[in-house]
């Protein structure tokens, strides 16, 4: 029963970080996205020249959610970020808004919560070996989103999740753990950017 608590803690950290209550003078204030300019989903010529952090390709609007603190228009992220099955967790957005870091496991969150079982329901993402959580980076380019496996996912038999990066994306901190041994340790990685 410790894993569901861990998942709740991770989700709570994500919600707190996205609540918009950071009063740091170093935090950029995002401008409201332009409403009339073409975006990838409504440009009649299929152009993606207007892709940036405020006009990223998105999917359908998510209904039935009440947003607060100035947030509006909650939308799904398209493939290759959002895929059917598996468990995507621990999202972190880069300072410039062009990178989305996240963790993914082939296991089903719903099966873990409802049945206390680690059922595999998702496909392996490129670069993955095994079913455990691994860290990925989705990068926003002029052609849309691309997802890359991060090279510091070192052990296919351990979960590696909950990634966070510094403002220039040169240092990443993440957790490495095992559900059977309840091993958790923080690791630091310098990617040499």
BELBEL-V183066 format. One record per residue. N is the residue number from 1. PHI is phi as a letter, one per 40 degrees, with the letter a starting at -180 (999 if undefined). Layout:
{{N & PHI} {N & PHI}}
This chain:
{{1 & 999} {2 & c} {3 & c} {4 & d} {5 & c} {6 & c} {7 & c} {8 & c} {9 & c} {10 & c} {11 & c} {12 & c} {13 & c} {14 & c} {15 & c} {16 & c} {17 & c} {18 & c} {19 & c} {20 & g} {21 & b} {22 & c} {23 & c} {24 & c} {25 & c} {26 & c} {27 & c} {28 & c} {29 & c} {30 & c} {31 & c} {32 & c} {33 & c} {34 & c} {35 & c} {36 & c} {37 & c} {38 & c} {39 & b} {40 & d} {41 & c} {42 & b} {43 & c} {44 & c} {45 & c} {46 & g} {47 & c} {48 & b} {49 & c} {50 & c} {51 & c} {52 & a} {53 & c} {54 & c} {55 & b} {56 & c} {57 & c} {58 & b} {59 & b} {60 & c} {61 & c} {62 & c} {63 & c} {64 & g} {65 & b} {66 & c} {67 & b} {68 & b} {69 & f} {70 & g} {71 & c} {72 & a} {73 & f} {74 & c} {75 & b} {76 & c} {77 & c} {78 & c} {79 & c} {80 & c} {81 & c} {82 & c} {83 & b} {84 & c} {85 & g} {86 & g} {87 & a} {88 & b} {89 & a} {90 & f} {91 & c} {92 & a} {93 & b} {94 & c} {95 & d} {96 & c} {97 & g} {98 & b} {99 & b} {100 & b} {101 & c} {102 & a} {103 & b} {104 & b} {105 & b} {106 & c} {107 & c} {108 & c} {109 & c} {110 & c} {111 & c} {112 & c} {113 & c} {114 & c} {115 & b} {116 & f} {117 & b} {118 & c} {119 & c} {120 & c} {121 & b} {122 & b} {123 & c} {124 & c} {125 & c} {126 & d} {127 & g} {128 & c} {129 & b} {130 & g} {131 & b} {132 & c} {133 & d} {134 & b} {135 & c} {136 & b} {137 & b} {138 & c} {139 & b} {140 & c} {141 & b} {142 & c} {143 & c} {144 & h} {145 & c} {146 & b} {147 & b} {148 & b} {149 & c} {150 & c} {151 & c} {152 & c} {153 & c} {154 & c} {155 & b} {156 & c} {157 & b} {158 & b} {159 & c} {160 & b} {161 & a} {162 & g} {163 & c} {164 & a} {165 & b} {166 & c} {167 & c} {168 & b} {169 & f} {170 & b} {171 & b} {172 & b} {173 & b} {174 & a} {175 & b} {176 & b} {177 & a} {178 & b} {179 & c} {180 & c} {181 & b} {182 & f} {183 & c} {184 & b} {185 & a} {186 & c} {187 & b} {188 & b} {189 & b} {190 & b} {191 & c} {192 & g} {193 & c}}
